[in-house]
Amino acid sequence: AKLKSEGLFDASRKRALPVMPRAIGVVTSLGAAALHDVVTALQRRVPHIPVVIYPASVQGGQAPAEIRQALLTAARRAEVDVLLLVRGGGAMEDLWAFNDESLARLIVASPMPVVSGVGHETDFTIADFCADVRAPTPTAAAELCAEPQAVWLGALGLVFSRLHNAVERQLEAHSQR
């Protein structure tokens, strides 16, 4: 209630995700299955976009401080355009690190948009409400910020075809004149 009254959950302050990120950051544990899922999804969809990992424990007493430090590191380095905060599902106690008030404030203050992919579809944490976008799973978080390469190549092919046809028409018109 306190964070909500301060506007940390307001939809009006949430930022849109970049359409074509230069690089994607991931905050999670190096041993987490969520990391594997996210990296696999990103490799499949956008193999050309670099992924930067900011390791942090995502469970236990030290987790909130480590996650906050990872967010600060990402902000300081300014090397990614979007940040995924991910962890697989578990009991509510396992997800408790994502209910930290200081973490909520850092998510809101992040210079780049933050996608929260914590837990599974039915799990909600304070981080989900503060993030710019909430994804139901870590894999969904990756998919939200990475339009498949094939889609972009298809669009580029369409633009090339239209440009080619327009040039052909102009040349034909010029030739007729």
N, CA, C and O of each residue as an XYZ file, in Angstrom:
708
protein
N       0.832     -1.194      0.000
C       0.000      0.000      0.000
C       0.876      1.257      0.000
O       0.567      2.238     -0.676
N       1.983      1.215      0.773
C       2.884      2.360      0.851
C       3.503      2.646     -0.520
O       3.517      3.792     -0.969
N       4.013      1.611     -1.179
C       4.647      1.792     -2.487
C       3.631      2.230     -3.545
O       3.936      3.044     -4.416
N       2.441      1.687     -3.455
C       1.384      2.065     -4.393
C       1.028      3.539     -4.217
O       0.864      4.262     -5.200
N       0.909      3.981     -2.969
C       0.556      5.377     -2.712
C       1.649      6.341     -3.183
O       1.369      7.500     -3.489
N       2.890      5.858     -3.238
C       4.003      6.673     -3.721
C       4.094      6.684     -5.248
O       4.928      7.392     -5.813
N       3.241      5.904     -5.919
C       3.216      5.900     -7.380
C       4.157      4.910     -8.039
O       4.333      4.952     -9.256
N       4.766      4.019     -7.268
C       5.705      3.070     -7.848
C       5.036      2.058     -8.777
O       5.703      1.464     -9.624
N       3.749      1.860     -8.630
C       3.032      0.883     -9.460
C       2.265      1.540    -10.610
O       1.640      0.841    -11.407
N       2.303      2.873    -10.707
C       1.508      3.602    -11.687
C       1.877      3.222    -13.120
O       3.050      3.211    -13.493
N       0.876      2.919    -13.894
C       1.082      2.573    -15.302
C       1.641      3.761    -16.089
O       2.358      3.569    -17.071
N       1.323      4.966    -15.672
C       1.751      6.163    -16.401
C       3.264      6.372    -16.377
O       3.796      7.059    -17.248
N       3.963      5.802    -15.409
C       5.411      5.986    -15.344
C       6.178      4.853    -16.016
O       7.403      4.913    -16.128
N       5.482      3.847    -16.454
C       6.141      2.677    -17.049
C       6.561      2.971    -18.481
O       5.840      3.613    -19.246
N       7.742      2.485    -18.817
C       8.318      2.748    -20.133
C       8.056      1.589    -21.093
O       7.909      0.436    -20.687
N       8.004      1.934    -22.366
C       7.860      0.907    -23.405
C       9.195      0.202    -23.596
O      10.258      0.771    -23.349
N       9.120     -1.020    -24.032
C      10.343     -1.776    -24.318
C      10.913     -1.316    -25.653
O      10.161     -0.943    -26.553
N      12.245     -1.339    -25.789
C      12.825     -0.943    -27.074
C      12.432     -1.935    -28.170
O      12.367     -3.141    -27.932
N      12.174     -1.425    -29.353
C      11.768     -2.266    -30.468
C      12.938     -3.129    -30.946
O      12.776     -4.313    -31.240
N      14.114     -2.510    -31.016
C      15.310     -3.221    -31.468
C      16.457     -2.950    -30.499
O      17.281     -2.071    -30.752
N      16.523     -3.687    -29.404
C      17.589     -3.426    -28.430
C      18.974     -3.761    -28.980
O      19.149     -4.722    -29.729
N      19.956     -2.941    -28.589
C      21.356     -3.200    -28.957
C      21.882     -4.397    -28.196
O      22.630     -5.214    -28.733
N      21.476     -4.492    -26.922
C      21.907     -5.576    -26.045
C      20.845     -5.757    -24.973
O      20.131     -4.819    -24.619
N      20.754     -6.986    -24.461
C      19.755     -7.336    -23.457
C      20.491     -7.817    -22.206
O      21.368     -8.678    -22.282
N      20.123     -7.252    -21.055
C      20.720     -7.665    -19.790
C      19.816     -8.639    -19.057
O      18.591     -8.568    -19.160
N      20.432     -9.550    -18.313
C      19.685    -10.533    -17.543
C      20.231    -10.555    -16.122
O      21.422    -10.779    -15.908
N      19.342    -10.319    -15.143
C      19.714    -10.414    -13.734
C      19.100    -11.698    -13.202
O      17.878    -11.833    -13.142
N      19.945    -12.634    -12.819
C      19.495    -13.903    -12.244
C      20.706    -14.655    -11.712
O      21.840    -14.189    -11.817
N      20.451    -15.807    -11.149
C      21.517    -16.665    -10.644
C      22.169    -17.415    -11.799
O      21.483    -17.848    -12.725
N      23.483    -17.568    -11.747
C      24.184    -18.305    -12.792
C      23.764    -19.771    -12.837
O      23.882    -20.419    -13.876
N      23.276    -20.294    -11.716
C      22.858    -21.690    -11.659
C      21.372    -21.896    -11.896
O      20.882    -23.021    -11.802
N      20.655    -20.838    -12.200
C      19.199    -20.933    -12.333
C      18.793    -21.534    -13.673
O      19.389    -21.239    -14.709
N      17.773    -22.379    -13.632
C      17.199    -22.902    -14.872
C      16.628    -21.756    -15.693
O      16.588    -21.829    -16.921
N      16.187    -20.702    -15.025
C      15.631    -19.540    -15.720
C      16.674    -18.925    -16.655
O      16.326    -18.473    -17.746
N      17.926    -18.899    -16.253
C      18.975    -18.345    -17.102
C      19.083    -19.165    -18.383
O      19.145    -18.611    -19.480
N      19.104    -20.463    -18.238
C      19.168    -21.333    -19.418
C      17.977    -21.095    -20.336
O      18.138    -20.995    -21.552
N      16.782    -21.005    -19.760
C      15.571    -20.791    -20.555
C      15.620    -19.463    -21.307
O      15.267    -19.398    -22.485
N      16.056    -18.411    -20.629
C      16.114    -17.080    -21.230
C      17.160    -17.041    -22.343
O      16.890    -16.548    -23.438
N      18.347    -17.559    -22.060
C      19.411    -17.531    -23.068
C      19.016    -18.374    -24.284
O      19.288    -17.984    -25.420
N      18.389    -19.504    -24.058
C      17.933    -20.349    -25.167
C      16.896    -19.620    -26.014
O      16.972    -19.644    -27.243
N      15.933    -18.976    -25.372
C      14.909    -18.236    -26.112
C      15.525    -17.085    -26.903
O      15.163    -16.864    -28.058
N      16.449    -16.355    -26.290
C      17.085    -15.236    -26.989
C      17.956    -15.732    -28.144
O      17.973    -15.120    -29.212
N      18.668    -16.816    -27.941
C      19.517    -17.366    -29.003
C      18.670    -17.819    -30.195
O      19.068    -17.663    -31.350
N      17.514    -18.372    -29.899
C      16.614    -18.841    -30.952
C      15.996    -17.660    -31.716
O      15.880    -17.698    -32.941
N      15.603    -16.619    -30.983
C      14.868    -15.514    -31.598
C      15.765    -14.417    -32.155
O      15.509    -13.898    -33.241
N      16.815    -14.060    -31.418
C      17.678    -12.941    -31.825
C      19.152    -13.282    -31.581
O      19.787    -12.694    -30.706
N      19.685    -14.213    -32.341
C      21.073    -14.627    -32.101
C      22.093    -13.511    -32.320
O      23.235    -13.624    -31.874
N      21.700    -12.448    -32.992
C      22.598    -11.331    -33.284
C      22.681    -10.307    -32.150
O      23.541     -9.428    -32.185
N      21.810    -10.403    -31.151
C      21.818     -9.414    -30.061
C      22.622     -9.958    -28.882
O      22.339    -11.048    -28.384
N      23.621     -9.201    -28.439
C      24.409     -9.647    -27.282
C      23.565     -9.702    -26.002
O      22.663     -8.891    -25.797
N      23.880    -10.667    -25.164
C      23.210    -10.827    -23.872
C      24.268    -10.652    -22.791
O      25.313    -11.302    -22.820
N      23.987     -9.770    -21.841
C      24.911     -9.512    -20.731
C      24.262    -10.045    -19.458
O      23.130     -9.688    -19.130
N      24.988    -10.898    -18.748
C      24.478    -11.492    -17.514
C      25.008    -10.693    -16.327
O      26.202    -10.412    -16.230
N      24.098    -10.334    -15.431
C      24.450     -9.678    -14.164
C      24.079    -10.670    -13.061
O      22.929    -10.701    -12.621
N      25.036    -11.478    -12.612
C      24.707    -12.557    -11.674
C      24.310    -12.060    -10.286
O      24.868    -11.097     -9.761
N      23.319    -12.758     -9.709
C      22.853    -12.452     -8.355
C      22.114    -13.668     -7.825
O      21.464    -14.388     -8.582
N      22.212    -13.889     -6.547
C      21.380    -14.920     -5.924
C      19.937    -14.472     -6.047
O      19.643    -13.281     -5.940
N      19.041    -15.409     -6.269
C      17.634    -15.055     -6.416
C      16.778    -15.711     -5.333
O      15.553    -15.762     -5.438
N      17.433    -16.201     -4.315
C      16.739    -16.852     -3.208
C      17.638    -16.774     -1.986
O      18.860    -16.862     -2.099
N      17.038    -16.612     -0.833
C      17.806    -16.582      0.403
C      17.998    -15.177      0.941
O      17.631    -14.193      0.300
N      18.575    -15.103      2.121
C      18.740    -13.832      2.819
C      19.620    -12.829      2.106
O      19.394    -11.625      2.224
N      20.621    -13.293      1.366
C      21.545    -12.395      0.667
C      20.993    -11.933     -0.685
O      21.529    -11.000     -1.282
N      19.940    -12.571     -1.166
C      19.426    -12.301     -2.516
C      19.010    -10.849     -2.757
O      19.417    -10.281     -3.771
N      18.224    -10.223     -1.887
C      17.826     -8.838     -2.187
C      19.021     -7.903     -2.408
O      19.011     -7.087     -3.329
N      20.037     -8.024     -1.571
C      21.220     -7.164     -1.713
C      21.967     -7.471     -3.013
O      22.444     -6.555     -3.682
N      22.071     -8.737     -3.368
C      22.773     -9.104     -4.598
C      22.002     -8.654     -5.836
O      22.602     -8.215     -6.817
N      20.693     -8.761     -5.791
C      19.880     -8.304     -6.926
C      19.999     -6.787     -7.063
O      20.141     -6.268     -8.171
N      19.941     -6.078     -5.932
C      20.096     -4.619     -5.972
C      21.467     -4.256     -6.554
O      21.567     -3.337     -7.366
N      22.498     -4.954     -6.152
C      23.845     -4.680     -6.663
C      23.919     -4.936     -8.168
O      24.556     -4.175     -8.896
N      23.279     -5.991     -8.628
C      23.276     -6.299    -10.063
C      22.570     -5.192    -10.850
O      23.032     -4.803    -11.922
N      21.457     -4.686    -10.322
C      20.751     -3.576    -10.978
C      21.629     -2.321    -11.027
O      21.675     -1.624    -12.040
N      22.311     -2.051     -9.938
C      23.206     -0.886     -9.898
C      24.354     -1.047    -10.896
O      24.738     -0.084    -11.561
N      24.896     -2.246    -11.001
C      25.974     -2.511    -11.955
C      25.485     -2.292    -13.379
O      26.173     -1.666    -14.185
N      24.303     -2.804    -13.690
C      23.742     -2.619    -15.032
C      23.542     -1.135    -15.331
O      23.842     -0.678    -16.434
N      23.043     -0.392    -14.367
C      22.822      1.044    -14.557
C      24.147      1.777    -14.760
O      24.255      2.647    -15.623
N      25.143      1.426    -13.969
C      26.453      2.083    -14.054
C      27.129      1.803    -15.394
O      27.698      2.708    -16.005
N      27.069      0.562    -15.848
C      27.731      0.184    -17.099
C      26.999      0.703    -18.332
O      27.632      0.973    -19.353
N      25.701      0.844    -18.256
C      24.876      1.368    -19.365
C      25.185      0.678    -20.691
O      25.347      1.340    -21.716
N      25.267     -0.653    -20.670
C      25.629     -1.397    -21.874
C      24.459     -2.174    -22.483
O      24.623     -2.836    -23.508
N      23.284     -2.098    -21.860
C      22.108     -2.793    -22.383
C      20.947     -1.806    -22.497
O      20.927     -0.764    -21.841
N      19.985     -2.161    -23.343
C      18.823     -1.293    -23.552
C      17.595     -1.739    -22.776
O      16.646     -0.972    -22.614
N      17.610     -2.970    -22.298
C      16.505     -3.522    -21.524
C      17.090     -4.546    -20.561
O      18.096     -5.192    -20.856
N      16.449     -4.684    -19.411
C      16.958     -5.567    -18.371
C      15.871     -6.557    -17.977
O      14.752     -6.168    -17.645
N      16.215     -7.852    -18.018
C      15.297     -8.895    -17.591
C      15.660     -9.325    -16.181
O      16.798     -9.711    -15.917
N      14.704     -9.261    -15.283
C      14.874     -9.707    -13.901
C      14.104    -11.018    -13.806
O      12.873    -11.011    -13.770
N      14.818    -12.147    -13.764
C      14.138    -13.433    -13.898
C      14.533    -14.441    -12.817
O      15.644    -14.440    -12.285
N      13.554    -15.298    -12.528
C      13.733    -16.425    -11.623
C      12.580    -17.376    -11.871
O      11.449    -16.943    -12.094
N      12.857    -18.664    -11.834
C      11.806    -19.656    -12.019
C      10.864    -19.677    -10.824
O      11.047    -18.941     -9.854
N       9.875    -20.516    -10.913
C       8.863    -20.606     -9.861
C       9.378    -21.243     -8.584
O      10.526    -21.678     -8.497
N       8.523    -21.283     -7.629
C       8.849    -21.861     -6.329
C       7.812    -21.432     -5.317
O       6.833    -20.760     -5.640
N       8.053    -21.836     -4.094
C       7.158    -21.420     -3.011
C       7.287    -19.912     -2.809
O       8.308    -19.327     -3.170
N       6.276    -19.286     -2.243
C       6.313    -17.841     -2.019
C       7.549    -17.441     -1.213
O       8.113    -16.372     -1.446
N       7.975    -18.276     -0.278
C       9.179    -17.967      0.500
C      10.413    -17.898     -0.405
O      11.325    -17.109     -0.159
N      10.433    -18.732     -1.457
C      11.565    -18.730     -2.388
C      11.611    -17.454     -3.216
O      12.680    -17.028     -3.654
N      10.461    -16.854     -3.427
C      10.368    -15.644     -4.246
C      10.433    -14.366     -3.412
O      10.345    -13.267     -3.960
N      10.583    -14.498     -2.108
C      10.470    -13.361     -1.212
C      11.487    -12.259     -1.478
O      11.221    -11.098     -1.170
N      12.635    -12.591     -2.038
C      13.655    -11.577     -2.335
C      13.110    -10.496     -3.268
O      13.600     -9.367     -3.261
N      12.110    -10.830     -4.063
C      11.551     -9.892     -5.028
C      10.450     -9.029     -4.429
O       9.786     -8.279     -5.145
N      10.254     -9.133     -3.114
C       9.301     -8.282     -2.397
C      10.015     -7.223     -1.563
O       9.402     -6.606     -0.692
N      11.283     -7.008     -1.815
C      12.107     -6.070     -1.064
C      11.805     -4.623     -1.484
O      11.797     -4.305     -2.674
N      11.558     -3.758     -0.502
C      11.205     -2.361     -0.782
C      12.328     -1.616     -1.496
O      12.067     -0.866     -2.436
N      13.567     -1.812     -1.064
C      14.698     -1.133     -1.714
C      14.863     -1.596     -3.153
O      15.197     -0.804     -4.033
N      14.629     -2.876     -3.386
C      14.695     -3.408     -4.746
C      13.608     -2.762     -5.610
O      13.860     -2.399     -6.759
N      12.416     -2.622     -5.062
C      11.313     -1.993     -5.794
C      11.704     -0.584     -6.235
O      11.435     -0.195     -7.372
N      12.328      0.173     -5.357
C      12.734      1.539     -5.683
C      13.822      1.567     -6.761
O      13.829      2.449     -7.620
N      14.734      0.605     -6.709
C      15.787      0.538     -7.731
C      15.219      0.152     -9.098
O      15.670      0.658    -10.126
N      14.243     -0.734     -9.108
C      13.612     -1.109    -10.374
C      12.976      0.122    -11.017
O      13.136      0.351    -12.216
N      12.264      0.906    -10.230
C      11.615      2.115    -10.744
C      12.660      3.130    -11.201
O      12.442      3.827    -12.193
N      13.783      3.228    -10.504
C      14.821      4.206    -10.841
C      15.751      3.744    -11.960
O      16.594      4.517    -12.414
N      15.615      2.522    -12.404
C      16.509      1.983    -13.435
C      16.479      2.863    -14.682
O      15.406      3.269    -15.128
N      17.659      3.163    -15.252
C      17.685      3.994    -16.462
C      17.178      3.266    -17.707
O      16.844      3.901    -18.708
N      17.120      1.932    -17.643
C      16.585      1.176    -18.774
C      15.333      0.439    -18.323
O      15.193      0.135    -17.139
N      14.415      0.146    -19.252
C      13.203     -0.577    -18.867
C      13.540     -1.941    -18.256
O      14.503     -2.597    -18.655
N      12.732     -2.344    -17.290
C      12.928     -3.627    -16.603
C      11.710     -4.509    -16.867
O      10.566     -4.083    -16.710
N      11.989     -5.755    -17.273
C      10.948     -6.761    -17.454
C      11.100     -7.761    -16.315
O      12.164     -8.353    -16.136
N      10.042     -7.944    -15.555
C      10.067     -8.910    -14.462
C       9.465    -10.226    -14.943
O       8.313    -10.284    -15.374
N      10.269    -11.273    -14.858
C       9.813    -12.615    -15.207
C      10.115    -13.523    -14.030
O      10.945    -14.428    -14.120
N       9.436    -13.271    -12.936
C       9.705    -13.987    -11.684
C       8.600    -14.991    -11.425
O       7.422    -14.640    -11.368
N       8.991    -16.235    -11.270
C       8.031    -17.274    -10.934
C       7.301    -17.785    -12.149
O       7.820    -17.756    -13.265
N       6.098    -18.250    -11.923
C       5.244    -18.750    -12.994
C       4.009    -17.869    -13.089
O       3.893    -16.888    -12.356
N       3.107    -18.198    -13.961
C       1.980    -17.321    -14.280
C       1.170    -16.855    -13.081
O       0.674    -15.728    -13.078
N       1.027    -17.683    -12.078
C       0.180    -17.316    -10.936
C       0.951    -16.616     -9.819
O       0.346    -16.154     -8.851
N       2.276    -16.530     -9.940
C       3.100    -15.885     -8.906
C       3.186    -14.387     -9.161
O       3.409    -13.956    -10.293
N       3.007    -13.588     -8.101
C       3.162    -12.141     -8.195
C       4.040    -11.667     -7.049
O       3.901    -12.127     -5.916
N       4.957    -10.731     -7.355
C       5.806    -10.123     -6.328
C       5.746     -8.608     -6.501
O       5.216     -8.113     -7.495
N       6.279     -7.890     -5.549
C       6.335     -6.428     -5.655
C       7.147     -6.022     -6.885
O       6.819     -5.035     -7.544
N       8.198     -6.772     -7.198
C       9.005     -6.473     -8.387
C       8.151     -6.476     -9.650
O       8.372     -5.663    -10.547
N       7.180     -7.380     -9.728
C       6.291     -7.434    -10.892
C       5.503     -6.140    -11.053
O       5.319     -5.657    -12.171
N       5.042     -5.582     -9.950
C       4.232     -4.372     -9.999
C       5.065     -3.127    -10.297
O       4.553     -2.160    -10.861
N       6.345     -3.146     -9.921
C       7.230     -2.002    -10.144
C       7.873     -2.017    -11.528
O       8.192     -0.968    -12.087
N       8.056     -3.201    -12.066
C       8.720     -3.322    -13.369
C       7.911     -2.626    -14.452
O       6.704     -2.428    -14.317
N       8.590     -2.265    -15.516
C       7.914     -1.632    -16.643
C       6.962     -2.615    -17.322
O       5.902     -2.228    -17.813
N       7.352     -3.888    -17.345
C       6.525     -4.942    -17.918
C       6.651     -6.177    -17.042
O       7.741     -6.511    -16.577
N       5.525     -6.857    -16.818
C       5.547     -8.124    -16.090
C       5.292     -9.249    -17.081
O       4.320     -9.220    -17.835
N       6.173    -10.236    -17.072
C       5.998    -11.414    -17.907
C       5.604    -12.582    -17.007
O       6.042    -12.647    -15.859
N       4.786    -13.501    -17.508
C       4.339    -14.611    -16.662
C       5.427    -15.628    -16.331
O       5.326    -16.338    -15.331
N       6.465    -15.705    -17.163
C       7.571    -16.650    -16.936
C       8.870    -16.016    -17.413
O       8.834    -15.018    -18.133
N      10.024    -16.576    -17.027
C      11.297    -16.061    -17.543
C      11.390    -16.137    -19.073
O      11.871    -15.198    -19.709
N      10.940    -17.232    -19.659
C      10.988    -17.369    -21.116
C      10.121    -16.305    -21.785
O      10.523    -15.720    -22.790
N       8.956    -16.055    -21.243
C       8.078    -15.020    -21.792
C       8.743    -13.644    -21.691
O       8.568    -12.807    -22.577
N       9.497    -13.409    -20.629
C      10.218    -12.137    -20.483
C      11.193    -11.959    -21.645
O      11.286    -10.879    -22.228
N      11.910    -13.018    -21.971
C      12.858    -12.957    -23.089
C      12.127    -12.694    -24.403
O      12.573    -11.891    -25.223
N      11.023    -13.365    -24.590
C      10.277    -13.230    -25.842
C       9.663    -11.841    -26.012
O       9.516    -11.360    -27.136
N       9.308    -11.199    -24.903
C       8.715     -9.864    -24.983
C       9.678     -8.820    -25.532
O       9.248     -7.858    -26.168
N      10.960     -8.997    -25.297
C      11.912     -7.966    -25.714
C      12.743     -8.395    -26.913
O      13.753     -7.765    -27.227
N      12.320     -9.478    -27.591
C      13.119     -9.971    -28.700
C      12.224    -10.476    -29.826
O      11.872    -11.654    -29.872
N      11.865     -9.588    -30.719
C      11.098     -9.987    -31.905
C      11.994    -10.917    -32.722
O      13.162    -10.594    -32.938
N      11.489    -12.044    -33.175
C      12.338    -12.993    -33.899
C      13.033    -12.364    -35.106
O      12.459    -11.535    -35.812
N      14.259    -12.770    -35.319
C      15.070    -12.265    -36.417
C      14.348    -12.468    -37.752
O      14.429    -11.609    -38.631
N      13.654    -13.577    -37.911
C      12.953    -13.874    -39.162
C      11.891    -12.818    -39.468
O      11.660    -12.495    -40.634
N      11.244    -12.277    -38.434
C      10.234    -11.236    -38.638
C      10.889     -9.988    -39.231
O      10.370     -9.395    -40.177
N      12.035     -9.596    -38.667
C      12.730     -8.410    -39.172
C      13.257     -8.633    -40.578
O      13.197     -7.729    -41.411
N      13.775     -9.826    -40.856
C      14.275    -10.119    -42.190
C      13.133    -10.116    -43.209
O      13.306     -9.668    -44.343
N      11.977    -10.612    -42.803
C      10.806    -10.581    -43.676
C      10.377     -9.156    -43.982
O      10.068     -8.822    -45.126
N      10.361     -8.318    -42.953
C       9.993     -6.913    -43.147
C      11.009     -6.207    -44.042
O      10.635     -5.402    -44.895
N      12.273     -6.506    -43.850
C      13.319     -5.916    -44.683
C      13.159     -6.355    -46.137
O      13.333     -5.552    -47.053
N      12.829     -7.623    -46.347
C      12.592     -8.125    -47.701
C      11.430     -7.427    -48.368
O      11.489     -7.115    -49.557
N      10.370     -7.178    -47.613
C       9.203     -6.478    -48.140
C       9.561     -5.041    -48.531
O       9.165     -4.570    -49.597
N      10.305     -4.350    -47.676
C      10.727     -2.976    -47.971
C      11.616     -2.963    -49.218
O      11.461     -2.103    -50.086
N      12.538     -3.909    -49.303
C      13.413     -3.990    -50.477
C      12.587     -4.196    -51.744
O      12.835     -3.547    -52.760
N      11.611     -5.095    -51.688
C      10.765     -5.382    -52.843
C       9.996     -4.134    -53.278
O       9.929     -3.830    -54.469
N       9.420     -3.417    -52.324
C       8.679     -2.194    -52.646
C       9.590     -1.126    -53.244
O       9.221     -0.447    -54.202
N      10.772     -0.986    -52.675
C      11.734     -0.009    -53.182
C      12.152     -0.368    -54.601
O      12.213      0.494    -55.478
N      12.438     -1.643    -54.817
C      12.836     -2.124    -56.139
C      11.736     -1.839    -57.163
O      12.011     -1.350    -58.259
N      10.485     -2.149    -56.797
C       9.360     -1.903    -57.704
C       9.180     -0.417    -57.997
O       8.878     -0.042    -59.130
N       9.359      0.418    -57.003
C       9.223      1.866    -57.193
C      10.303      2.388    -58.133
O      10.027      3.219    -58.998
N      11.516      1.909    -57.970
C      12.612      2.332    -58.854
C      12.332      1.873    -60.285
O      12.536      2.623    -61.240
N      11.863      0.634    -60.419
C      11.526      0.104    -61.747
C      10.457      0.972    -62.420
O      10.571      1.296    -63.602
N       9.417      1.346    -61.661
C       8.356      2.194    -62.215
C       8.901      3.562    -62.632
O       8.540      4.085    -63.686
N       9.761      4.129    -61.810
C      10.342      5.436    -62.131
C      11.214      5.343    -63.389
O      11.164      6.220    -64.251
N      11.998      4.294    -63.483
C      12.844      4.126    -64.670
C      11.992      3.930    -65.929
O      12.292      4.488    -66.984
N      10.936      3.139    -65.805
C      10.024      2.910    -66.927
C       9.356      4.222    -67.344
O       9.274      4.528    -68.534
N       8.881      4.992    -66.371
C       8.248      6.282    -66.670
C       9.238      7.230    -67.325
O       8.890      7.929    -68.277
N      10.450      7.261    -66.834
C      11.488      8.120    -67.389
C      11.813      7.689    -68.815
O      11.997      8.533    -69.692
N      11.885      6.386    -69.050
C      12.176      5.855    -70.365
C      11.061      6.197    -71.362
O      11.330      6.524    -72.517
N       9.822      6.117    -70.906
C       8.685      6.441    -71.762
C       8.676      7.925    -72.145
O       8.313      8.284    -73.265
N       9.085      8.789    -71.189
C       9.140     10.222    -71.471
C      10.235     10.496    -72.467
O      10.452     11.648    -72.843
